Amino acid sequence: MIWMIEAAEKGQPWITEEYRLPESFDIDTAAAWVGDHPDLVGSVFDVPPSRIPEMEQLLGITADADRVEYFLVARAD
């Protein structure tokens, strides 16, 4: 499984960027970010504002949370 961050400009229905999270990001880390949902794999979750700094560090990016929404998703390898 590959954990990804998808980015979309606020108010727009399409994804503008995708970022692959490092292999160290696993299902336990995802649950710590968004809660231990039974449908954690196969769903899309907003990245909580409190996790934006951690996301930036993991991806080596500077987020623009005023303009862009970030989503956590899992994909098959």
Secondary structure, DSSP 8 states (H G I E B T S, - for coil): -EEEEEEEETT-SS--EEEE--TT--HHHHHHHH---TT-TT-EEE--GGGHHHHHHHHT----TTTEEEEEEEE--
